[in-house]
Amino acid sequence: MLRAGDIANGRIRATGPMLISRDVDGANPQTRLRLGDVVVVLVGRVGEAASVTGEHEDWNTARSVAVVRCAAPALAEWVRVWLTAPAARAWCVAHASGSAQATLGLAKLRRLPVPMPPLGVQDRVLRTVKTIEARIEANERIAETAVALADAHFAVATADRRNWPQHRFKDVVKARTGAAAKPSEPVSEGAGTAWAAPADVMRSPLPYLDQTAERVAEGADGDHEVCPPDTVLVAPKAGEVQAAVNRMPVVAGRGVLAVRPHGPFDGWWLLHEIRSRSGELSALGQGTAGRELSARAFLYAAVSWPPVEARGRFVRLAAPLHARALTAVRENRSLRLLLAESLRREVPATLPAVAFATVPASR
């Protein structure tokens, strides 16, 4: 079953798919996906959209996801592209309700205005978008491969971990549990400090956090301690923990564990240690679905910590790989800004639009 959390950055990333019974699936055939459908997030990151490929055809969908079906593939692609435009995302956010979590009702989504420029303009926009998205996808593959190589080097480096000194994490790292509640008032981009929620860590397909969905105002909520860059942020859930290195100062939200090694050059080692023990460390989680990991529980967990020479050899191999991955991540951020600006220029707000529910069935 496809859930809202499986849709990110314009793609479906269902790495840990949820399985449902055949009875549930059979009772809901109208929400089963077809090739070319557009899926839209209705809860949380409202308006986030992606196209359904053959990989997810015949999946069913959760109530947090809307399914948009068009008769013509080109029209479906135009709808998907328009949903990535800043104007469309802003409309979805403005029409969402709910204080704890933004929720966009299906009836409201049907009223989303969709501009229908001349076919020549649509074709030109789609060509531009596909060119940029192809480069973004190539960068994603580069970054994912670099991280996978670093994971492989770590597996080789830890082959004789049984011979290393045994410690508790408290002997080699510092850790504290985030306590900052979700900001009650929106903070404009560039102001305040990034606020990291567990979802920010969990959604990141790579082990880096370079942006968050929310920001906290300076001095808000008791002026919580700010985690400096290169802190390892850990978010648990049932069966796994996920870790990401922040690339900017952040305030750790509730449910996020902030970890820093005692040594100044051990950050990459620590990141891969946590990644390699994801399932094992998830057993330390408490609360609903194991989503609470206390600093005390983590700090008293056992860890094999090698001599500094072994850690140094690994970092000399891993650091350039992470640097290459981060270069690809930065380029993709610039490409997404370019994509947003291109859509803003080619599809101006003054263009006549139709309601989502009345989009023509074919071109």
KEKE-3310 file (N, C-alpha, C; in steps of 0.2 Angstrom, whole numbers, plus 5000, padded with zeros to 4 digits):
npx = (5004:5003:5009:5008:5020:5028:5030:5041:5050:5045:5045:5041:5045:5046:5053:5051:5039:5021:5011:4995:4980:4972:4959:4956:4962:4954:4942:4943:4945:4945:4955:4966:4982:4986:4997:5004:4996:4993:4999:4994:4999:4989:4990:5000:5014:5006:5000:5012:5018:5018:5022:5015:5024:5029:5034:5026:5013:4997:4997:4989:4981:4984:4972:4978:4983:4979:4972:4975:4968:4970:4964:4973:4990:4999:4992:4991:5004:5006:4998:5004:5016:5012:5008:5020:5024:5028:5016:5005:5009:5008:4995:4989:4994:4988:4975:4973:4969:4969:4978:4988:4993:4994:4980:4973:4958:4949:4939:4942:4954:4950:4946:4957:4965:4970:4981:4979:4989:4992:4995:5008:5015:5014:5021:5034:5037:5036:5046:5057:5056:5058:5071:5078:5074:5079:5093:5093:5089:5100:5110:5105:5107:5121:5124:5118:5125:5138:5136:5132:5144:5152:5146:5149:5163:5164:5158:5169:5179:5175:5176:5183:5178:5176:5187:5190:5191:5178:5165:5153:5141:5141:5154:5161:5153:5143:5126:5109:5092:5080:5069:5061:5045:5034:5035:5024:5020:5022:5038:5047:5057:5074:5074:5076:5079:5082:5070:5071:5061:5056:5051:5058:5071:5068:5062:5072:5081:5095:5109:5109:5105:5099:5089:5074:5056:5050:5054:5061:5058:5070:5074:5062:5051:5058:5071:5079:5093:5104:5109:5125:5132:5135:5131:5125:5109:5096:5082:5070:5059:5047:5057:5068:5081:5085:5098:5105:5116:5117:5118:5117:5114:5103:5088:5083:5069:5055:5057:5069:5085:5100:5117:5134:5151:5165:5178:5185:5185:5177:5164:5159:5162:5154:5141:5140:5141:5129:5120:5124:5119:5105:5093:5096:5098:5085:5078:5079:5070:5055:5038:5024:5025:5038:5044:5051:5067:5077:5091:5098:5095:5101:5115:5119:5120:5129:5145:5157:5173:5185:5203:5211:5218:5212:5199:5203:5208:5197:5189:5197:5194:5180:5176:5179:5169:5157:5158:5157:5144:5137:5140:5132:5120:5119:5119:5107:5098:5100:5095:5082:5077:5079:5070:5058:5058:5057:5045:5037:5039:5035:5022:5012:5004:4993:4987:4973:4963:4957:4946:4952:4944:4938:4947:4951:4947:4956:4969)
npy = (4994:5011:5025:5042:5045:5039:5046:5058:5072:5072:5059:5042:5033:5020:5011:5003:4995:4994:4981:4975:4965:4954:4955:4968:4975:4970:4975:4989:4993:5004:5013:5007:5007:5013:5012:5028:5035:5050:5053:5061:5069:5071:5073:5081:5085:5092:5092:5087:5078:5064:5053:5037:5023:5008:5000:5002:4999:4993:4993:4997:5012:5023:5032:5044:5048:5055:5049:5053:5052:5052:5053:5054:5052:5062:5073:5069:5070:5084:5088:5083:5090:5103:5102:5103:5116:5131:5140:5131:5122:5131:5135:5123:5122:5133:5130:5119:5111:5109:5109:5101:5093:5096:5095:5091:5091:5080:5086:5099:5098:5095:5108:5114:5126:5124:5129:5130:5131:5135:5121:5121:5128:5120:5109:5114:5117:5105:5098:5105:5103:5089:5088:5094:5086:5074:5076:5078:5066:5058:5064:5060:5046:5045:5050:5041:5030:5033:5034:5020:5014:5019:5013:5000:5000:5002:4990:4981:4987:4984:4971:4963:4967:4960:4959:4971:4984:4984:4995:5006:5017:5029:5031:5036:5045:5059:5062:5068:5070:5077:5091:5100:5107:5106:5121:5134:5145:5150:5152:5163:5158:5158:5165:5163:5147:5131:5118:5101:5088:5070:5065:5073:5067:5054:5054:5058:5052:5050:5050:5064:5080:5094:5103:5107:5105:5114:5129:5137:5151:5163:5162:5156:5145:5143:5144:5133:5122:5123:5112:5110:5110:5094:5086:5070:5065:5055:5045:5035:5020:5007:4993:4999:5011:5027:5038:5054:5066:5083:5097:5110:5122:5116:5114:5101:5092:5084:5067:5066:5061:5068:5066:5066:5063:5060:5062:5074:5069:5059:5058:5052:5039:5036:5039:5028:5017:5018:5017:5004:4996:4997:4989:4982:4993:4998:4991:4997:5007:5015:5017:5022:5012:5011:5023:5032:5036:5036:5046:5041:5027:5024:5028:5019:5007:4994:4995:4992:4999:5004:5006:5022:5022:5013:5019:5031:5026:5022:5034:5041:5035:5036:5049:5057:5051:5054:5068:5069:5064:5074:5085:5082:5083:5096:5102:5097:5104:5117:5114:5111:5124:5131:5124:5127:5141:5142:5136:5146:5157:5152:5148:5159:5167:5174:5167:5159:5147:5131:5122:5109:5097:5098:5097:5094:5078:5074:5079)
npz = (5000:4996:5004:5011:5016:5007:4996:4989:4985:4971:4967:4969:4983:4990:5001:5012:5010:5015:5019:5015:5018:5006:5007:5011:5000:4990:4993:4990:4976:4968:4972:4968:4960:4943:4929:4925:4932:4943:4959:4974:4989:5003:5017:5029:5020:5010:4993:4987:4974:4962:4948:4944:4941:4932:4942:4954:4950:4951:4965:4981:4989:5003:5014:5015:5003:4987:4971:4955:4939:4922:4905:4895:4893:4892:4897:4910:4914:4912:4923:4934:4933:4935:4948:4954:4954:4962:4964:4964:4975:4985:4985:4989:5002:5008:5008:5016:5031:5049:5064:5071:5060:5043:5033:5017:5010:4999:4992:4992:4985:4972:4968:4965:4955:4938:4926:4909:4897:4879:4868:4863:4872:4883:4879:4877:4890:4896:4890:4895:4909:4909:4905:4915:4926:4922:4924:4938:4942:4938:4946:4958:4957:4957:4970:4978:4974:4979:4993:4995:4992:5002:5013:5009:5011:5024:5029:5026:5033:5046:5048:5057:5070:5081:5088:5093:5106:5118:5122:5129:5121:5127:5131:5120:5113:5113:5118:5116:5119:5108:5112:5108:5103:5089:5079:5083:5076:5059:5052:5041:5027:5028:5040:5058:5065:5058:5061:5066:5063:5067:5055:5045:5045:5043:5030:5022:5008:5007:5018:5024:5030:5024:5023:5031:5035:5043:5053:5067:5077:5083:5100:5103:5112:5124:5119:5114:5113:5100:5087:5081:5064:5056:5066:5071:5067:5074:5070:5076:5072:5072:5070:5063:5063:5058:5051:5049:5044:5049:5039:5042:5055:5067:5077:5087:5086:5096:5098:5090:5091:5095:5091:5094:5091:5102:5097:5085:5071:5069:5064:5052:5054:5065:5059:5050:5058:5065:5055:5050:5060:5061:5062:5074:5084:5084:5093:5105:5105:5112:5116:5105:5091:5093:5092:5101:5107:5119:5125:5136:5134:5122:5125:5134:5126:5119:5110:5098:5097:5087:5086:5084:5072:5063:5062:5055:5043:5037:5036:5027:5016:5015:5017:5004:4996:5002:5000:4987:4985:4992:4984:4973:4979:4982:4969:4964:4973:4968:4954:4957:4961:4949:4941:4948:4945:4932:4929:4935:4927:4914:4916:4921:4934:4930:4920:4912:4920:4925:4936:4945:4945:4933:4923:4906:4898:4888:4877)
capx = (5000:5006:5007:5010:5027:5032:5031:5045:5054:5042:5046:5038:5051:5043:5058:5049:5031:5016:5007:4988:4977:4969:4952:4956:4964:4949:4936:4945:4948:4945:4961:4972:4985:4987:5002:5003:4992:4997:4997:4995:4999:4984:4991:5007:5017:5000:5002:5018:5015:5023:5019:5015:5028:5027:5036:5020:5006:4992:4997:4983:4984:4981:4968:4982:4985:4974:4974:4972:4968:4968:4963:4978:4996:5002:4988:4993:5011:5005:4995:5009:5021:5009:5008:5027:5025:5027:5010:5001:5010:5006:4988:4987:4995:4983:4968:4974:4966:4972:4984:4994:4996:4990:4976:4970:4952:4949:4934:4946:4959:4946:4945:4964:4965:4975:4981:4979:4991:4992:4999:5015:5018:5014:5026:5040:5038:5037:5053:5062:5055:5061:5078:5080:5072:5084:5099:5092:5089:5107:5113:5103:5110:5128:5124:5116:5131:5143:5134:5133:5152:5155:5143:5153:5170:5163:5158:5176:5183:5172:5176:5186:5176:5176:5194:5191:5189:5171:5163:5146:5141:5143:5162:5164:5149:5138:5119:5103:5085:5077:5063:5058:5039:5033:5034:5016:5019:5027:5044:5049:5063:5080:5074:5076:5083:5079:5068:5071:5057:5058:5049:5063:5076:5065:5061:5078:5084:5102:5110:5111:5099:5101:5083:5068:5050:5049:5059:5058:5060:5075:5072:5056:5051:5064:5078:5082:5100:5105:5114:5129:5132:5139:5128:5121:5102:5094:5075:5068:5053:5047:5061:5074:5082:5088:5102:5107:5121:5114:5123:5116:5112:5096:5085:5081:5062:5054:5058:5075:5091:5106:5123:5141:5157:5170:5183:5183:5185:5174:5157:5157:5162:5148:5135:5140:5140:5122:5117:5125:5115:5098:5088:5097:5097:5078:5075:5080:5065:5050:5032:5020:5028:5045:5047:5055:5073:5080:5098:5101:5095:5107:5122:5121:5121:5136:5148:5164:5176:5192:5209:5211:5221:5207:5194:5206:5209:5190:5187:5200:5190:5173:5175:5178:5163:5152:5159:5154:5137:5135:5140:5126:5114:5119:5117:5100:5094:5100:5091:5075:5076:5079:5064:5052:5058:5055:5037:5034:5040:5032:5015:5011:4997:4987:4985:4967:4964:4951:4946:4955:4939:4935:4952:4948:4949:4961:4971)
capy = (5000:5017:5030:5048:5046:5035:5051:5063:5075:5071:5052:5037:5030:5015:5007:4998:4995:4992:4975:4974:4959:4954:4957:4975:4977:4968:4980:4995:4993:5011:5016:5003:5012:5011:5016:5035:5039:5055:5052:5068:5069:5075:5074:5083:5089:5093:5094:5084:5073:5059:5049:5030:5019:5001:4997:5002:4998:4988:4994:5001:5018:5025:5038:5051:5049:5055:5046:5057:5048:5056:5048:5055:5052:5069:5077:5067:5073:5091:5089:5081:5095:5109:5101:5104:5123:5135:5142:5125:5120:5137:5134:5117:5123:5138:5127:5114:5112:5105:5112:5096:5091:5099:5090:5094:5087:5078:5090:5105:5097:5095:5115:5117:5129:5121:5133:5126:5135:5132:5115:5122:5130:5114:5104:5117:5117:5098:5096:5108:5099:5082:5088:5095:5080:5069:5078:5077:5058:5056:5066:5055:5039:5047:5051:5034:5025:5035:5032:5013:5012:5021:5007:4994:5001:5001:4983:4979:4990:4981:4963:4960:4971:4956:4960:4978:4986:4985:5001:5009:5023:5035:5032:5038:5050:5063:5062:5071:5069:5083:5092:5106:5106:5109:5128:5136:5150:5149:5157:5163:5155:5162:5168:5158:5141:5125:5113:5095:5083:5064:5064:5076:5062:5048:5055:5059:5046:5050:5052:5071:5084:5100:5107:5105:5108:5120:5133:5140:5158:5164:5163:5153:5138:5142:5145:5126:5121:5122:5107:5112:5106:5088:5082:5064:5065:5049:5045:5028:5018:5000:4989:5002:5018:5031:5043:5059:5071:5089:5102:5117:5122:5114:5113:5094:5091:5079:5061:5066:5060:5071:5062:5069:5059:5064:5064:5078:5067:5052:5059:5048:5032:5036:5038:5021:5013:5018:5014:4996:4993:5000:4985:4981:4999:5000:4988:5002:5012:5014:5021:5020:5010:5011:5030:5036:5033:5040:5047:5036:5020:5024:5029:5013:5002:4992:4997:4990:5005:5002:5011:5028:5021:5010:5024:5035:5023:5022:5041:5044:5032:5038:5057:5059:5048:5058:5074:5069:5064:5081:5090:5081:5085:5104:5104:5096:5109:5122:5113:5112:5131:5133:5121:5132:5148:5140:5135:5152:5161:5150:5147:5164:5166:5177:5162:5156:5141:5127:5118:5102:5092:5099:5096:5090:5071:5073:5085)
capz = (5000:4995:5009:5010:5017:5002:4990:4991:4979:4965:4966:4974:4987:4995:5003:5016:5009:5020:5016:5017:5016:5000:5008:5011:4994:4985:4994:4988:4969:4965:4974:4965:4955:4936:4926:4923:4937:4948:4966:4978:4996:5006:5024:5030:5014:5005:4987:4985:4969:4959:4943:4945:4936:4932:4949:4959:4947:4955:4972:4983:4992:5009:5013:5015:4996:4982:4965:4949:4933:4916:4899:4890:4897:4891:4901:4917:4915:4913:4929:4938:4933:4938:4955:4957:4953:4968:4965:4966:4982:4990:4985:4993:5009:5010:5008:5020:5038:5054:5067:5072:5054:5038:5029:5012:5009:4992:4989:4991:4979:4966:4966:4963:4948:4934:4920:4903:4891:4873:4868:4861:4878:4887:4876:4879:4898:4898:4888:4900:4915:4908:4905:4922:4930:4920:4928:4945:4943:4937:4952:4964:4957:4959:4977:4981:4973:4983:4999:4995:4992:5009:5017:5008:5014:5032:5030:5026:5039:5053:5048:5063:5075:5088:5092:5096:5113:5119:5125:5129:5117:5132:5131:5114:5110:5117:5115:5119:5115:5106:5116:5105:5100:5083:5080:5083:5071:5053:5051:5034:5025:5030:5047:5063:5064:5055:5066:5063:5065:5065:5048:5041:5045:5040:5023:5018:5005:5008:5026:5025:5031:5022:5024:5035:5033:5048:5056:5074:5078:5088:5106:5104:5116:5129:5116:5114:5111:5093:5085:5075:5058:5057:5071:5068:5070:5073:5071:5076:5071:5072:5065:5060:5065:5052:5054:5044:5046:5047:5035:5044:5062:5068:5083:5087:5088:5100:5094:5087:5095:5092:5093:5092:5094:5106:5093:5080:5065:5069:5062:5047:5057:5069:5055:5047:5064:5067:5049:5050:5066:5061:5065:5081:5088:5084:5098:5110:5105:5116:5114:5100:5086:5094:5089:5106:5108:5124:5125:5141:5131:5117:5127:5137:5122:5118:5104:5097:5094:5085:5087:5079:5065:5059:5060:5051:5036:5034:5035:5021:5010:5015:5016:4997:4993:5005:4997:4980:4986:4994:4978:4969:4983:4981:4962:4964:4976:4963:4949:4959:4961:4942:4939:4950:4942:4925:4929:4937:4921:4908:4918:4925:4938:4926:4914:4913:4923:4926:4942:4945:4944:4926:4918:4901:4898:4883:4874)
cpx = (5004:5004:5010:5018:5032:5033:5035:5049:5052:5043:5043:5045:5049:5048:5056:5041:5027:5012:5000:4985:4973:4962:4951:4957:4958:4943:4937:4948:4949:4951:4967:4975:4986:4993:5000:4998:4996:4994:4999:4995:4994:4985:4999:5010:5012:5003:5008:5015:5020:5019:5020:5019:5026:5029:5030:5013:5003:4993:4990:4986:4980:4976:4972:4985:4979:4977:4971:4973:4966:4968:4969:4985:4999:4999:4990:4999:5010:5002:5000:5015:5018:5009:5015:5028:5024:5020:5005:5002:5008:4998:4985:4988:4990:4976:4968:4971:4970:4978:4990:4997:4991:4987:4972:4964:4952:4944:4938:4951:4956:4945:4952:4964:4971:4975:4982:4982:4991:4997:5006:5019:5019:5020:5033:5042:5039:5044:5058:5062:5059:5068:5081:5079:5077:5091:5098:5092:5096:5111:5111:5106:5118:5128:5123:5122:5136:5142:5135:5140:5154:5152:5147:5160:5169:5162:5165:5180:5181:5172:5179:5184:5176:5182:5195:5189:5181:5169:5155:5147:5143:5150:5165:5160:5145:5131:5114:5097:5082:5070:5059:5051:5039:5032:5026:5015:5024:5032:5046:5056:5069:5080:5074:5081:5079:5077:5067:5066:5059:5057:5055:5069:5074:5064:5067:5081:5091:5103:5113:5104:5101:5095:5078:5062:5048:5055:5056:5061:5065:5072:5065:5056:5056:5071:5082:5089:5100:5111:5118:5129:5137:5137:5125:5114:5099:5086:5073:5061:5053:5052:5067:5075:5086:5092:5104:5111:5118:5120:5122:5114:5105:5094:5081:5074:5061:5054:5064:5081:5097:5112:5129:5146:5161:5176:5181:5182:5181:5166:5155:5157:5156:5142:5135:5139:5133:5118:5118:5121:5108:5093:5089:5096:5089:5075:5075:5074:5059:5044:5029:5025:5036:5048:5050:5061:5077:5088:5101:5101:5101:5114:5124:5121:5128:5139:5155:5168:5183:5197:5208:5213:5216:5201:5197:5207:5202:5188:5191:5197:5183:5172:5175:5172:5157:5152:5156:5147:5134:5135:5134:5120:5113:5117:5110:5096:5094:5095:5084:5073:5075:5072:5058:5052:5056:5048:5034:5034:5035:5024:5013:5004:4992:4984:4978:4967:4957:4951:4949:4950:4936:4941:4950:4951:4955:4963:4968)
cpy = (5006:5022:5036:5049:5042:5040:5057:5065:5073:5063:5048:5033:5025:5010:5001:4998:4992:4987:4975:4968:4959:4956:4964:4978:4976:4973:4987:4996:5000:5015:5012:5007:5009:5015:5023:5039:5044:5054:5059:5067:5073:5076:5075:5087:5089:5095:5091:5078:5069:5055:5041:5027:5012:4997:4997:5001:4992:4988:4998:5007:5019:5031:5045:5052:5050:5052:5050:5053:5052:5051:5049:5055:5059:5074:5076:5070:5080:5092:5088:5087:5101:5108:5103:5112:5126:5137:5137:5123:5125:5136:5129:5118:5128:5135:5121:5116:5108:5108:5107:5094:5093:5094:5093:5089:5086:5083:5097:5104:5097:5103:5118:5120:5126:5125:5128:5130:5132:5126:5116:5124:5124:5110:5107:5116:5109:5096:5099:5104:5092:5082:5090:5089:5074:5070:5077:5070:5056:5058:5061:5048:5040:5047:5044:5029:5027:5033:5024:5011:5014:5015:5001:4994:5000:4994:4979:4981:4987:4974:4960:4964:4967:4957:4967:4979:4987:4991:5001:5015:5029:5036:5035:5044:5054:5063:5065:5070:5076:5084:5098:5104:5109:5117:5130:5141:5149:5154:5157:5160:5160:5165:5162:5153:5135:5120:5106:5090:5076:5062:5067:5071:5056:5048:5056:5053:5045:5052:5059:5075:5091:5105:5104:5108:5114:5123:5136:5146:5158:5165:5159:5146:5138:5142:5138:5126:5119:5117:5110:5108:5100:5084:5076:5064:5058:5049:5037:5026:5010:4997:4992:5009:5021:5037:5047:5064:5078:5094:5109:5117:5120:5113:5106:5094:5085:5072:5060:5065:5063:5068:5065:5065:5063:5067:5069:5075:5060:5052:5053:5041:5031:5035:5031:5016:5012:5015:5006:4992:4995:4996:4984:4987:5000:4996:4992:5007:5010:5018:5018:5018:5011:5018:5034:5032:5038:5041:5042:5029:5019:5024:5023:5007:5000:4994:4995:4996:5004:5007:5016:5027:5018:5015:5029:5033:5023:5029:5043:5041:5035:5045:5059:5057:5052:5065:5074:5068:5071:5086:5089:5083:5093:5106:5102:5101:5115:5121:5113:5119:5133:5130:5125:5138:5147:5140:5142:5157:5159:5149:5153:5164:5169:5173:5160:5149:5138:5124:5111:5097:5093:5099:5092:5083:5070:5079:5086)
cpz = (5000:5000:5008:5011:5012:4996:4993:4985:4972:4963:4971:4977:4992:4997:5007:5016:5014:5016:5019:5015:5010:5001:5008:5004:4989:4986:4992:4981:4966:4967:4972:4959:4948:4934:4923:4927:4941:4955:4970:4985:4999:5014:5025:5024:5009:4999:4983:4980:4965:4954:4945:4939:4936:4939:4954:4956:4950:4963:4974:4987:4998:5008:5013:5008:4991:4975:4959:4943:4927:4910:4895:4895:4897:4896:4909:4919:4916:4921:4935:4939:4936:4945:4958:4957:4960:4970:4967:4973:4987:4991:4990:5001:5012:5011:5013:5027:5043:5057:5069:5065:5048:5034:5024:5010:5001:4989:4987:4985:4973:4963:4964:4956:4944:4928:4914:4897:4885:4872:4867:4868:4883:4885:4878:4886:4899:4896:4893:4907:4915:4908:4912:4927:4929:4924:4935:4947:4943:4944:4958:4964:4959:4967:4980:4980:4978:4990:5000:4995:4999:5013:5016:5011:5022:5033:5030:5032:5046:5053:5054:5069:5082:5092:5094:5103:5113:5124:5126:5124:5121:5132:5125:5110:5115:5114:5119:5115:5114:5110:5113:5101:5093:5083:5079:5078:5065:5053:5044:5033:5026:5036:5052:5062:5062:5061:5063:5067:5063:5057:5043:5040:5041:5032:5019:5015:5006:5016:5027:5026:5030:5021:5028:5033:5037:5050:5062:5075:5083:5095:5108:5108:5120:5126:5117:5111:5104:5092:5080:5069:5060:5063:5068:5071:5068:5075:5071:5074:5072:5067:5062:5064:5059:5055:5048:5048:5044:5044:5037:5051:5062:5075:5083:5090:5092:5095:5090:5092:5092:5095:5090:5095:5098:5102:5087:5073:5064:5067:5057:5049:5061:5065:5052:5052:5065:5061:5048:5055:5066:5064:5073:5086:5089:5090:5105:5111:5109:5113:5108:5094:5087:5092:5095:5108:5113:5123:5130:5138:5126:5120:5131:5133:5120:5111:5104:5094:5093:5086:5082:5072:5060:5057:5055:5044:5033:5032:5028:5015:5009:5014:5009:4994:4996:5002:4990:4980:4988:4988:4974:4972:4982:4974:4961:4967:4971:4957:4951:4959:4954:4939:4941:4947:4935:4924:4931:4931:4915:4910:4923:4929:4935:4921:4916:4915:4924:4933:4941:4942:4936:4921:4912:4900:4893:4880:4867)
residu = (MET:LEU:ARG:ALA:GLY:ASP:ILE:ALA:ASN:GLY:ARG:ILE:ARG:ALA:THR:GLY:PRO:MET:LEU:ILE:SER:ARG:ASP:VAL:ASP:GLY:ALA:ASN:PRO:GLN:THR:ARG:LEU:ARG:LEU:GLY:ASP:VAL:VAL:VAL:VAL:LEU:VAL:GLY:ARG:VAL:GLY:GLU:ALA:ALA:SER:VAL:THR:GLY:GLU:HIS:GLU:ASP:TRP:ASN:THR:ALA:ARG:SER:VAL:ALA:VAL:VAL:ARG:CYS:ALA:ALA:PRO:ALA:LEU:ALA:GLU:TRP:VAL:ARG:VAL:TRP:LEU:THR:ALA:PRO:ALA:ALA:ARG:ALA:TRP:CYS:VAL:ALA:HIS:ALA:SER:GLY:SER:ALA:GLN:ALA:THR:LEU:GLY:LEU:ALA:LYS:LEU:ARG:ARG:LEU:PRO:VAL:PRO:MET:PRO:PRO:LEU:GLY:VAL:GLN:ASP:ARG:VAL:LEU:ARG:THR:VAL:LYS:THR:ILE:GLU:ALA:ARG:ILE:GLU:ALA:ASN:GLU:ARG:ILE:ALA:GLU:THR:ALA:VAL:ALA:LEU:ALA:ASP:ALA:HIS:PHE:ALA:VAL:ALA:THR:ALA:ASP:ARG:ARG:ASN:TRP:PRO:GLN:HIS:ARG:PHE:LYS:ASP:VAL:VAL:LYS:ALA:ARG:THR:GLY:ALA:ALA:ALA:LYS:PRO:SER:GLU:PRO:VAL:SER:GLU:GLY:ALA:GLY:THR:ALA:TRP:ALA:ALA:PRO:ALA:ASP:VAL:MET:ARG:SER:PRO:LEU:PRO:TYR:LEU:ASP:GLN:THR:ALA:GLU:ARG:VAL:ALA:GLU:GLY:ALA:ASP:GLY:ASP:HIS:GLU:VAL:CYS:PRO:PRO:ASP:THR:VAL:LEU:VAL:ALA:PRO:LYS:ALA:GLY:GLU:VAL:GLN:ALA:ALA:VAL:ASN:ARG:MET:PRO:VAL:VAL:ALA:GLY:ARG:GLY:VAL:LEU:ALA:VAL:ARG:PRO:HIS:GLY:PRO:PHE:ASP:GLY:TRP:TRP:LEU:LEU:HIS:GLU:ILE:ARG:SER:ARG:SER:GLY:GLU:LEU:SER:ALA:LEU:GLY:GLN:GLY:THR:ALA:GLY:ARG:GLU:LEU:SER:ALA:ARG:ALA:PHE:LEU:TYR:ALA:ALA:VAL:SER:TRP:PRO:PRO:VAL:GLU:ALA:ARG:GLY:ARG:PHE:VAL:ARG:LEU:ALA:ALA:PRO:LEU:HIS:ALA:ARG:ALA:LEU:THR:ALA:VAL:ARG:GLU:ASN:ARG:SER:LEU:ARG:LEU:LEU:LEU:ALA:GLU:SER:LEU:ARG:ARG:GLU:VAL:PRO:ALA:THR:LEU:PRO:ALA:VAL:ALA:PHE:ALA:THR:VAL:PRO:ALA:SER:ARG)
# end
